Amino acid sequence: TDFTQGEDSINFSNLNFTAIQAGEGSGDVLGYSYDQESDITIIEDINSDFVVRLTGKIDLTDSDFDF
């Protein structure tokens, strides 16, 4: 991935999300997890309407996003 934490942001401003948290999301909060076997950080909404995969283990925070 070319995502660099602290430099880049993921733009979800056209979607109805307000935050991100480790684990499962809920309502307007996205969730993320790390798959160690494939070395991928996975971002998804509670309904699994979409999935974003980032290479590597990234401890995401709200500042990594434009909500």
C-alpha positions as CSV (number, residue, x, y, z in Angstrom):
1,T,0.0,0.0,0.0
2,D,1.1,3.5,-0.5
3,F,-0.8,4.8,2.7
4,T,1.6,6.6,5.0
5,Q,0.2,7.2,8.4
6,G,0.6,10.8,9.5
7,E,0.9,12.0,5.9
8,D,-2.1,10.5,4.1
9,S,-5.8,10.4,4.9
10,I,-8.6,8.2,3.7
11,N,-11.5,10.2,2.5
12,F,-14.9,9.0,3.7
13,S,-16.5,12.5,3.8
14,N,-19.3,11.5,1.4
15,L,-20.3,8.6,3.6
16,N,-22.1,8.7,7.0
17,F,-19.2,7.6,9.2
18,T,-17.8,9.6,12.1
19,A,-15.0,7.5,13.6
20,I,-13.0,4.3,13.5
21,Q,-12.3,1.7,16.2
22,A,-10.3,-1.5,16.5
23,G,-12.6,-4.5,16.1
24,E,-16.1,-4.5,14.9
25,G,-17.7,-1.2,13.9
26,S,-21.2,-0.1,14.9
27,G,-23.6,2.3,13.2
28,D,-21.6,5.3,12.1
29,V,-18.3,3.9,13.4
30,L,-16.0,1.9,11.1
31,G,-14.1,-1.1,12.4
32,Y,-10.7,-2.4,11.5
33,S,-8.7,-5.5,12.2
34,Y,-5.4,-7.0,11.3
35,D,-5.0,-10.4,9.5
36,Q,-1.5,-11.6,10.6
37,E,-1.4,-14.4,8.0
38,S,-1.8,-12.1,5.1
39,D,-0.2,-9.0,6.8
40,I,-3.2,-6.8,5.9
41,T,-5.2,-4.3,7.9
42,I,-8.9,-4.5,7.0
43,I,-11.3,-1.6,7.3
44,E,-15.1,-2.4,7.0
45,D,-18.5,-1.2,8.0
46,I,-20.8,-3.2,10.2
47,N,-22.9,-4.3,7.1
48,S,-19.8,-5.3,5.1
49,D,-21.0,-3.0,2.2
50,F,-17.4,-2.4,1.4
51,V,-13.9,-3.4,2.6
52,V,-10.6,-1.5,2.3
53,R,-7.4,-3.5,2.6
54,L,-4.1,-1.9,3.6
55,T,-0.8,-3.7,3.5
56,G,0.9,-4.1,6.9
57,K,-0.2,-3.7,10.5
58,I,-1.6,-0.2,10.9
59,D,-3.1,1.0,14.2
60,L,-5.6,3.4,12.6
61,T,-7.0,6.5,14.4
62,D,-9.6,9.1,13.5
63,S,-6.9,11.4,12.3
64,D,-6.1,9.0,9.4
65,F,-9.5,9.8,7.9
66,D,-11.6,12.6,6.5
67,F,-15.1,11.9,7.9
